[in-house]
Amino acid sequence: MQNEPITFRHDRRPGDDALIADLHRRGYAGEGARFDGLDAHVAELVADADLDNAPRSRVWFAELGAETVGCAAMIDRGDQGQLRWVILLPGARGEGAGRTLVTLALDHARSCGFKSVYLETTDGLDASMGLYEALGFTLTRNEAAELWHGLGHEITMTLSL
C-alpha cells in the first residue's frame, strides 16, 4: 500500500482533540449518511474526557509520514478502561495498523491495572467487530438506542484483562 512505515505516537500535541474528530469525519465519509455528524458527536465526547487532566487516559495516533491516518484511546473509568475513538482512514487499512493501535491501548490498560476494558460501537462495522472479536472482546449488549444520527444499534463489547 505505502512505501513508508506507519508510526505511532501517544504524546499530546496542540490540535490533537480536533484531530480525533476530523479522523472520524474522514474515516467514515464513505460509510453512508448515518455517519454524518459523527465527528461533532466525537468532538463533544473528547472534550468531556478532558484528556489533559486524566493521567491514566491516553490516545495513540497512527502516522504515515506527515499525515495522521488513525487513532485509538483508552479512557480511565476507575477499575475499567474504555476503548474509544478507534478509527483508521481507508487508505491505511489492511496493513495491521488498526490492530496495533488497539493493542497499544490494551497494553496500557493492563499497565494501569484495569480489570477489564469495554467499548461501545454500532452495527454495520464488520471489520472493526472482527478485530475486536479476534482480540478477545465478547458481545455483552446489542440493542436499539438513540444515537447521534437517530435510532440505531448500540453494541457493547467487553474484554477481561
FIKE-651823 format. One record per residue (C-alpha): residue number from 1; x, y, z; residue in one letter. Coordinates in Angstrom, 3 decimals, padded with zeros to 6 digits. Each point is the difference from the previous one (the first is absolute). Example, Ala and Ser with C-alpha at 12.3 -4.5 7.8 and 13.67 -1.06 7.14 Angstrom:
2
(rec 1,(012.300,-004.500,007.800),"a")
(rec 2,(001.370,003.440,-000.660),"s")
END
This chain:
161
(rec 1,(000.000,000.000,000.000),"m")
(rec 2,(002.645,002.538,001.007),"q")
(rec 3,(003.774,000.170,-000.007),"n")
(rec 4,(000.369,001.699,003.370),"e")
(rec 5,(-000.761,-001.868,003.223),"p")
(rec 6,(-002.861,001.130,002.192),"i")
(rec 7,(001.322,001.350,003.294),"t")
(rec 8,(-001.835,000.494,003.280),"f")
(rec 9,(000.090,002.710,002.632),"r")
(rec 10,(-001.834,000.768,003.222),"h")
(rec 11,(001.467,003.351,000.976),"d")
(rec 12,(-002.617,002.770,000.227),"r")
(rec 13,(000.345,002.803,-002.539),"r")
(rec 14,(-002.007,003.162,-000.606),"p")
(rec 15,(-002.927,-000.812,-002.277),"g")
(rec 16,(-000.150,-003.707,000.870),"d")
(rec 17,(-003.571,000.201,001.326),"d")
(rec 18,(-001.226,001.548,-003.259),"a")
(rec 19,(002.071,-002.543,-001.917),"l")
(rec 20,(-001.891,-002.887,001.631),"i")
(rec 21,(-003.319,001.434,-001.193),"a")
(rec 22,(001.373,000.730,-003.482),"d")
(rec 23,(001.298,-003.559,-000.357),"l")
(rec 24,(-003.549,-001.202,000.672),"h")
(rec 25,(-001.388,002.387,-002.608),"r")
(rec 26,(002.493,-001.179,-002.613),"r")
(rec 27,(-000.027,-003.662,001.015),"g")
(rec 28,(-003.776,-000.399,-000.163),"y")
(rec 29,(-000.603,002.275,-003.010),"a")
(rec 30,(-000.708,-002.973,-002.258),"g")
(rec 31,(-002.103,-001.978,002.491),"e")
(rec 32,(-003.343,001.673,-000.691),"g")
(rec 33,(-002.191,002.828,001.245),"a")
(rec 34,(-000.483,-001.521,003.445),"r")
(rec 35,(003.597,000.996,000.792),"f")
(rec 36,(-000.625,003.651,-000.860),"d")
(rec 37,(000.509,002.016,003.167),"g")
(rec 38,(002.046,-002.692,001.733),"l")
(rec 39,(003.019,002.297,000.084),"d")
(rec 40,(-001.940,002.641,001.968),"a")
(rec 41,(-001.185,-002.694,002.416),"h")
(rec 42,(003.575,-001.253,000.399),"v")
(rec 43,(001.254,003.557,000.587),"a")
(rec 44,(-002.427,000.317,002.935),"e")
(rec 45,(001.096,-003.339,001.445),"l")
(rec 46,(003.675,000.917,-000.299),"v")
(rec 47,(-000.609,003.326,001.745),"a")
(rec 48,(-001.890,-001.779,002.799),"d")
(rec 49,(002.907,-002.443,000.460),"a")
(rec 50,(002.302,002.907,000.978),"d")
(rec 51,(003.027,-001.957,-001.198),"l")
(rec 52,(002.556,002.532,001.235),"d")
(rec 53,(-001.168,-000.585,003.581),"n")
(rec 54,(-000.512,-003.765,-000.080),"a")
(rec 55,(003.418,-001.613,000.606),"p")
(rec 56,(-001.125,-003.608,-000.622),"r")
(rec 57,(-001.851,000.923,-003.190),"s")
(rec 58,(002.050,000.026,-003.182),"r")
(rec 59,(-000.423,000.374,-003.770),"v")
(rec 60,(002.222,-001.599,-002.630),"w")
(rec 61,(000.315,001.359,-003.505),"f")
(rec 62,(001.103,-001.892,-003.093),"a")
(rec 63,(002.063,002.113,-002.370),"e")
(rec 64,(001.068,-000.621,-003.562),"l")
(rec 65,(002.700,002.539,-000.705),"g")
(rec 66,(-001.456,003.394,000.914),"a")
(rec 67,(-003.622,-001.200,-000.156),"e")
(rec 68,(-001.910,-001.338,002.986),"t")
(rec 69,(-001.987,-002.991,-001.257),"v")
(rec 70,(-001.598,-001.421,003.144),"g")
(rec 71,(-000.433,000.012,003.732),"c")
(rec 72,(-001.222,-001.985,002.992),"a")
(rec 73,(-000.418,000.989,003.644),"a")
(rec 74,(-000.195,-001.630,003.402),"m")
(rec 75,(-002.148,001.982,002.418),"i")
(rec 76,(000.253,-000.451,003.770),"d")
(rec 77,(-003.330,-001.157,001.447),"r")
(rec 78,(001.247,-000.957,003.474),"g")
(rec 79,(000.758,-003.717,000.144),"d")
(rec 80,(-000.969,-000.303,-003.678),"q")
(rec 81,(001.349,001.498,-003.178),"g")
(rec 82,(-002.088,001.092,-002.941),"q")
(rec 83,(001.376,-000.474,-003.502),"l")
(rec 84,(-001.133,003.026,-002.005),"r")
(rec 85,(000.402,001.793,-003.295),"w")
(rec 86,(001.533,-002.865,-001.953),"v")
(rec 87,(000.249,001.183,-003.592),"i")
(rec 88,(002.317,-000.619,-002.913),"l")
(rec 89,(-000.316,001.826,-003.303),"l")
(rec 90,(-000.941,-002.285,-002.902),"p")
(rec 91,(003.364,000.346,-001.783),"g")
(rec 92,(001.855,-001.234,003.090),"a")
(rec 93,(-002.173,-003.064,000.653),"r")
(rec 94,(001.121,-003.553,-000.572),"g")
(rec 95,(003.585,000.457,001.206),"e")
(rec 96,(-000.509,-000.839,003.690),"g")
(rec 97,(000.014,003.587,001.295),"a")
(rec 98,(-003.490,-000.323,001.493),"g")
(rec 99,(001.032,-003.091,001.939),"r")
(rec 100,(003.147,001.775,001.178),"t")
(rec 101,(-001.983,003.031,001.215),"l")
(rec 102,(-002.404,-002.187,001.979),"v")
(rec 103,(002.838,-002.156,001.361),"t")
(rec 104,(001.867,003.082,001.212),"l")
(rec 105,(-003.157,001.144,001.795),"a")
(rec 106,(-000.566,-003.436,001.558),"l")
(rec 107,(003.625,-000.224,001.148),"d")
(rec 108,(-000.452,003.385,001.666),"h")
(rec 109,(-003.202,-001.202,001.697),"a")
(rec 110,(001.895,-002.971,001.419),"r")
(rec 111,(002.831,002.229,001.231),"s")
(rec 112,(-002.595,002.209,001.760),"c")
(rec 113,(-001.435,-003.020,001.788),"g")
(rec 114,(-003.446,000.166,-001.592),"f")
(rec 115,(-001.938,-003.213,000.614),"k")
(rec 116,(-001.835,000.203,-003.303),"s")
(rec 117,(-000.500,002.148,-003.066),"v")
(rec 118,(-003.251,000.741,-001.769),"y")
(rec 119,(-000.852,001.734,-003.236),"l")
(rec 120,(-003.153,001.357,-001.539),"e")
(rec 121,(-000.615,-000.104,-003.730),"t")
(rec 122,(-002.828,-000.263,-002.478),"t")
(rec 123,(-001.202,-002.551,-002.522),"d")
(rec 124,(001.313,-000.208,-003.548),"g")
(rec 125,(003.704,000.227,000.860),"l")
(rec 126,(000.881,-003.605,-000.755),"d")
(rec 127,(003.777,000.447,-000.337),"a")
(rec 128,(000.199,001.748,003.381),"s")
(rec 129,(-002.168,-002.651,001.636),"m")
(rec 130,(002.217,-002.711,-001.455),"g")
(rec 131,(003.102,001.657,001.430),"l")
(rec 132,(-001.543,000.387,003.445),"y")
(rec 133,(-001.116,-003.638,000.034),"e")
(rec 134,(003.441,-001.172,-001.175),"a")
(rec 135,(001.533,001.878,002.949),"l")
(rec 136,(-002.318,-001.754,002.460),"g")
(rec 137,(-002.871,002.465,000.452),"f")
(rec 138,(-003.420,-001.571,000.479),"t")
(rec 139,(-003.373,001.485,-000.780),"l")
(rec 140,(-001.811,001.049,003.177),"t")
(rec 141,(-002.782,002.181,-001.424),"r")
(rec 142,(-001.618,000.674,-003.363),"n")
(rec 143,(-003.197,001.997,000.132),"e")
(rec 144,(-001.875,002.777,-001.739),"a")
(rec 145,(000.949,003.410,001.374),"a")
(rec 146,(-000.150,003.681,-000.828),"e")
(rec 147,(003.387,000.876,-001.526),"l")
(rec 148,(001.504,003.208,-001.409),"w")
(rec 149,(-001.851,-000.585,-003.288),"h")
(rec 150,(-003.278,-001.318,001.373),"g")
(rec 151,(-001.076,-003.540,000.732),"l")
(rec 152,(002.693,-002.637,-000.473),"g")
(rec 153,(001.622,-002.910,001.777),"h")
(rec 154,(002.333,000.550,002.911),"e")
(rec 155,(002.417,-002.848,000.493),"i")
(rec 156,(002.145,-000.539,003.094),"t")
(rec 157,(002.900,-002.444,000.068),"m")
(rec 158,(002.162,-000.892,002.993),"t")
(rec 159,(003.435,-001.521,000.551),"l")
(rec 160,(001.218,-001.297,003.363),"s")
(rec 161,(003.670,000.750,000.621),"l")
END
